Structures are given as structure tokens and as C-alpha cells.
Amino acid sequence: MPRPLRYAAVATALLIFTNGPVFFAARNLTADSGGWEGDLIRPAIIAAALLAAATAAFDLVRKGSAGLARPHGTAAAADPARPGSAGLAQPHGTAAAAIAAYTLVAIASTAWSVAPELTLWRSLTYVGLVLLAWVMADLGAEARVPLGLMAAAAVAASLLALVAAPNQALDVRDYWRGVYTNRNSLAPLAALGLLVGVRYLLARDWSHWRRPAAGFALAAASLATLIGAGSRTAWLSLIGALAVSTLGWAYPRLRRRLGPRTANRAVLGSAVASLAGLAVVTAALWQESTFMQRRTIWGLVWDRIVDRPLAGHGFFAFWDVPELIADHELLRDGSAHNSALEVLLGTGLIGLAPFAVIAAVAALNAGRDLMRNPSADTWLWAAVVAFALFENAGESFVLWFSYNWVIVMAAALRGSGPRRPPLRLGGDQGPGARAQAPA
């Protein structure tokens, strides 16, 4: 698929999977109640999943969708004349198996779900998120483009809403929520926009002045939005992500200049100091209402998890069964505010195992790429993945057809080592593929 169309397709699907704009449109353009089963929301989510599936299928069959000999982690080099250049990069084997297992468990949970009619379409739709993650993994470093487009659209739409419809764009405490349902949904997107903007400034590509200018504009608008939203979980996740990615970026340089022993000591000391600082900040905020509510919700959810510890209540079903959430008002918020608890609630221990593998491989892949090849792009990807994983500790971003979960899966699917011949539909990959395959 031509690059601009590919970027547009991925960015559009990601934006829909941020959910907020779809709910905002449903509230303002229809008589929709705003639930997942709404007349506008459900078709939009399914359409985004189909768009992702169509993009992956197109890339698998059309020449020029992926460069065959590109180094791992770099952008796809479209070359229609190159034999065997069609296809998507072969994914990390362990991650692919874990993602397949998690998706199959989600679909299979329809058989024991407390709301099987909901679990069925929602779990099948998640196949589209998997395919979108595969396309993002194939993009390599150029994944920054659809990520930046998605974040820019989310931030710009929210700033516009603050001007045009402040009664909807502000919550009851005057925090910014823009076109999203709450500030904790808007703030992570602003943080991602800030990271992408900083990447364009770090790259120092002054020969194309529009890129750093656009990066500065995105970073400034995103920072303003992040401040206006005031989400503590987003700020803590961003600080943690910046600390982790900066340490990973600095280590190879320190190792070359100071030697391995001094570099190890410097990074270890910085890591300990960062953890101590994070612990102090968390302890200071622990008694605030945001975290007190989360602790209460975690306790309530755990009580439900122990009722069905092995297989859970069915994927993405618990929160839509009134009798299960009726005995406490916090349960009616519709979220466990922690992805591991959310997985246990929906698919139990059999779902938690592949989920943990996916998260671990995503972190290892991003860290490996940064340590082997520290650059603006590997720093950005490590920061984005770290941020996504940290956010999953305080929010249920494995649920809600979430762009966050797509990012985590994409990070896990990025293969290690030199890029292998791409997978494609239609059998023989051509002599060019065989010639470039590793011995």
C-alpha cells in the first residue's frame, strides 16, 4: 500500500480506537445513549477493525508494501520492482503465539461468559486490533507517523471542543477532557503527542524545517493539553517512561566513553534514585481521592475475580451485567483501572498468562532496540512502550478497543535481529526473498 494511504489507514483506525471522538459524535449527532452497543459506536468500532484487517490483507498481497532488505527497526522501503517485496514482516514468534492464545481465549470465553452475545462480537473485533498491531510492527521506525497523526488529531479536536463547546469539553472540576469521556482518556494521548513532538526536535532534521516546526507545535499543544487535563496517572506514567527511556539511551554512550563498570554503576545509581523518587511521589499521592478510589475499586474487583479465578466472567462482559455491578457505585464506572485485574476479571488465569508474555516481550523488544541502536527513533519507541505499559497499571487499557493495547502488541510483534523475508499471501516469495534470507 502506498505510504500516505498506509499512514492514513493506521492513524484513522488508531484514532477510532481512542474511543472518545466516536462517543462525542454519538452524543451530539444521534440520540445514542453512549454505550458500546450504540447505533453509531458499535458500527464505528467494527468498521475500524475491518479497516485494519483490510490494510493488513492489502499489504500481504500487494508488491511494494514492505522493504525486503531494510535493517530491523527502520522504515519500510517500498519497491514494487523488487521480487518478493510484498508482505508483512515476520513477527516475533513468542509474541505472535501469545497474542494468538490471548485472542483465542477471549473468543472461546463466549462459551462461559456472563453476557455471551457481548463477548462474541467484542472478542472477534479484537482480531482487527491484532492485525493493526502487525501493520504497525511492520512500519518499524515510521510508526511514529501514524502515532503523531493520531495524537495530533486527538489534541486538536479537544482544543477545538474547548473553544466551541466548553460545557462538554470540561469536566465537573473544570479539568480538560476535550472530545473524550474523561481527563484520564485525553491525557495519555497528549503525553504521546508530546513524546512524538520531542522526537522530531531530537532528530535535528533542520534541512527539512517543517518537521521540527511541526514537532514543536505538536509538543507545545500536547503539553498544554496534558497540563489542562491534570491526570496524575498520565503524569506519573510519562515521568516513568522518560526516566526509563533516557537511561536506556544513555547507557551505550556511557559504556563507550567511561567503560562498562562505570557505566553500570552510573545507570544503576540513576535507576535507584528514580525508583526512590517515584516511590516518594506515589506515597505522597496515595491518600488523594484518585488513588483512594482506585484502591477501593481494586478490592471490589478482586472479590469478583476470586469467584471465577481460572476462566473469568467472559471477555469484555462483566461491566455490562447490572446485577454484577449494582452493589457499589464505583463498579458502575465500568473499569477495573488496572489491565492485569481486567484480564483476570474477563478471562481469568488462562488469559493472564499470555497477557503477561505480551507485555514482557514488548518491553524487552523496545529496550533491546534502544540499547543496540540508540537514536531518536528507538528512544521514542522505548518511551512510548514504557508509557503504554505504565498506563496499564492505573487504567484498563487492555479493554475498550484501545489504541494503547495495539501499541503494546505492535512492540511485542517487532522481531529481533535482521529482518527476515516478509510473510505474504500466495506462497512463493520470489528469488529476491530467498536471496535475502539469513543463512
N, C-alpha and C positions, 0 to 999 in steps of 0.2 A: 504494500500500500504506500502511495506517496507520503513523504514525511509530514507535510502540513495536514493532510487528512487523518493520518495516524495520530498525530498530536491532538487534533481537534476531537477525534473519537474518544481517545483515552481521557482527555480533560473533561469532556461532556459527561461521560459515564461517572467519573470521579465526583464531579460536581453534584450530580443527581444523588450519588451515594453519600453526600454530606447531609442529605435529607431535608435540611432547613428550607431551601428555596421551594421545594415541592410542597411542603406543609404551608409555607407562606402563600403560595399560589392557591392552594386548596381553600385556605381561609378567606381569601379575597376575591376569588373568581367563581367559586362554587358555594353551594350550601353544605359542603363537606364538613363532617364533624372533626376531621383531622386525624382519624385513626388510620392504622396501616391498611385497613380494608376499604378505605375511602374510594370513591369513584374516580378520583384523579390520582391519588397516591399509589395505589396498587398497580394500575397500568403503567405509571411512570417508572416505578422500580423495575417491573418486568421488562419494560422497553429498554432500560439501561443495561440490564443483564443480557438481553438479546443483542444490543449494540456491541457489547464486549465480546460476546460469542461470535458475532459476525466479523469483527475486527480480527480475532484470532484465526478464524477459518480462512479469511481472505489472505492473511499473512502466511498461512500454511500451504496455500496452493499457488500463490502468485509470485513470479520471479521478482527479485529486487527488494523483497521485504526485509531481508537481513543480510548483512555483510558476512561472508564466509570466513575470511581470514583476519577479522578485526581482533585485536587483543581483548582479553576479558575485561569487562567494565567500561569499554569505550563505546561510542555510539555506533549504531548500525550504519553500514556504508552501502546504500542502495546501489546495485549494479545489475540491471536487467540482463546484461550480456554475459555475466559470469555464470557458467554452468553450476547448477545445484545451489544457487544463491537464494532460492525460495525457502521459506520455513521459519520456525522459531527456534531460538537457541535451546539446546537440550538442558533441561532443568537439573538442579541438584537432586540426586537420586533419593537421598534420605528425606529431604523436604517434600519432594513430589509424592513419595509414599505416605508421609504423614498427612499431607493435605488431602490426598485421596481418601485415606482412612477416616479423617475427621468429617469430610463431606459425606461419605457413605454412612457413617454413624448418624449424622444429622438426618439424612433421608430415611434411614431404617427406623429412627425413633418415632416416625409416624405410627408405627405398629403399637407403641405403648404410650403415645402422647396423651396428655390430658385434653388436648384440642387437636386431633389428627388432621382436621381439614385446614387448620392454620399451618401446622408443621409441614405438611406436604408441599404447598406452593412456596413457602418461605425457604425450605431446605433446597428445593430444586432451583430456585432463583439464585442461591448461593453458588451454584456451578458457574454462573456468569461471572461472579466475583473472582473465582479461581482463574478463569480464562483471562480476565482483565489483568490479574496479577502476573500471569505468564507473559502477556504482551509487555507489561511494564518491566519485567525482568529482562526481556529481550532488548529493550531500549538502552540498557546499560546507563552510561552517564547522562544520556539525553532524557532520561526520566525526569530530570529537573524541569524540562519544558512543560509537559502537561501538569506537573505539580505546581509550577509557578502560575500557569494559566488558571488552574482550579482555585488556588489561593487568591489570586488577583480578582477573579470574578466574585468570589465569596465576600472579600473585603469591600470591593467597590459597590456591590449590591447592598451590603449592610450600611455603608456610609451614606448611600443614596436614600435608603429607608429612614435613616436618622433625620435626614432633612425633610423628606416628603411625608413620612408617616411616623413621627416620633412616638405617638401613642402605642404603636406596635413594636417599634424598634428599641424601646426602653422597657426594662422590667419594673417591678413594683418598687425597687430600691434605686431606680434610675441608673442601673448598670446597663451597658450596651449589650443588646442581643441581636441587633440588626434583623436580618431575614431568617434568623434561627429561633428555635423554641426557647432557648435559654443561653445565658452567657457562657456556660461550660461547653456549649457546642460551637459557638463563634470563636472563642479564644484560641482553641487549638489550631484552627485554620489560619488565624492571624499569626500565630507562632511559626507555622510552616511557611507562610509568606515572608516573614522576617528572615528565616533561615535561607530561603531561596534568594532573597534580595542581597543578603550578606555574601552569598557565594559569588554573585556577579561582581560585587565590589572586590572580593579577594582575588578573583581571576585577573584583574587589572588588564582587561582587554580593551585598552584605550584606543586601539586602531579602529574599533567599531564603537564610537562614543555612545550610540543609542543603548547598547547593552548595559554599561554601568549606570547610565542615566535612568533606564528602566528599573534596574536593580535598586538604585537609591530611592526611587519613587515608591516601589513596592515595599521596601523595608520601612520607609517612613510611615506610609499609610497603615502597614501592618502593626507597627509599634504603637501608633496612636490607638488603633482598634484594640490591641491587647491591653493597653492601659485602661481604656474605657470599659472593657468587659470586666476587668478586675477579677478574673478567675484565678484562685490560688492554686488549684491543681495544675492549670496550664503554666503558670509561672514557675512552680516547683519543677515540673517536667522539663521546661525549657532550660532552666539553670542546670539541672542534672545532665541534660543532653549536651549542653555546651561544655560542661566540665569533662564529660567522658570523651567527646569527640576531639576536644582540644588536647587532652592528654595523649590520645592515640596519634594525633597529628604531630605532636612534639617529640614523641619517643624516638622515632627513627633518626630525627635530626640530632637529638641529644646523644644518641648512641654513636653516630658518626663523628661528632665533634669531641665528645667527652669520654667515649669508651663505654662498654656495656655495663660495667659495675656502677659507675657514677650515674649513668642514665637510669638504671634500675632504681637506684636509691632516690633520685630526684622524682621520678614518676610515682614510686610507691609513697614517698612522703607527701606529694601533692594529692594523691588519691585518698590517703588517710585524712589529710586536712579537709578535703572536700566532703568526705563522708561525715566527719565530725561537724562541719558547718551545716550540712543538710540535716543532721540529727538535731542540732540545736534549733534550727528554724522550724523543723517539724514539731518538736516538743513545744515550742512557743505557740504554734498554731493549733496544737492538738485539742485544746479546750474551746476553740472557736466553734461557732454553730455549724459551719460547713462540715468539719471533721467529726463533731459530735453526732450529727445526723448520719454521717456515713458509718460510724461505728455501730449506731443503732440498727441501721439497715443491714449491715454485715451480720449482726447477731440474728436478726429476724430471718434473713436468707439462709443462714447456716441451719437454723431449726428446720427449714423446709428441705434442705439438702439431705439431712440425715434420715428423712422419711423415705427417700429413694436414692441412696448413695451410689449404686452401681450404674444405673442407666438413666437416671434423672426423670424429669417430667415431660420430656419431649422438647425438641429444638424449638426455641423462639415461641413458646406456647404459654408458659406459666403466667405471664403478666396479663394475659387476656382472659383469664378464668376468674370471674368476680368472686366466687366463694373462696378462692385461694389467697386473695389479697384484701379481703374485707375486714380483717380483724386489726389492721393498723394503717393509719393514714399514710405513713411513709412508704408502705408497699404499693400504694396507688400511684407513686411516681413512675413506676414501670421500669425500674432498673436496679440491679444489684450494686452498681457503682464499683465493680471490680470484675474484670473479664474472667479470671480464674473461677471465681464464685459463680459467674454467669454460665460458664461451661458446665460446672458441676450441677447447677440447677437444671440445665436443659438436657445434657447428655451424660451426666454422671462421670464416674471414674474412667469409663471406656472412651469418653470424649476428651477428658483432661489429658490423657497420655499423649495423643497426637498433637493436641494444642501446645503442650509444653515443648515437644520436639520442634514444632514450627517456630516458636518464639526463640528457642535456644539457637537453632540454625540461622535464623535471621540475624541475631546478634553476632554470632561467630563470623558469618559471611561479611557483614559490614565492617567488623573490626579487622578481619584479615585483609580486606582490600585497602583499608586505611593504613595499616601498618606496612604493607608491602609497597604501596604506591601513594604516599601522602600528597594530596593535591587538593585544589578547591572542590573538585567533584567528589572525591572519596570522602573528604571532610563533610560535605553536605549530606551525602547519603548516610554516613555514620550518625550524624546529628539527627537526621530525620527518623532513622530507625530507632535510635535511643529514645527520642521524644515519643514516638508512637508506643514503644514498649512501656515507658514510664506512665504515659497517659492511661494505659490499660490497667494500671494498679488502682486508679481512682475513678475510672469510668468503664462502662461496659461496651468498649469499642469493638468487641468481637461480635456484637449483635447489631441490630438496626441497619443491616445492609451497609456497613460502614467502610468508607474510604480508608480509614485507619487500618482495618484488617487487611485490606487489599495491599497496602504498603508493606505490612509485616510479611504477608505471603510472598510478595514480589522479592523482598530482601532474602527470604529463605530460598526461593527458587533460583536465584543467581548462582550459577555453577561455579565451582572452584577451578583454578588453573586455566590453561589456554582454552579458548572457545572451541568446542567440538563441532562436528558437522551438524547443521541445523536439522531439526525434525521437520518433516513435511508430509503432506498427504500425497499419495501417488507412487510410493515405492522408491525406485532408484533415485538417488540424489545426484547422479551425474558424475562424470570423471573428475570435475573440479572438486567435488566433495571428497572423493576418495584421495585425491592428491593432497588435500589439506588436513586430512585426519591424522591425529597424532599416532606415532608408531606404538 
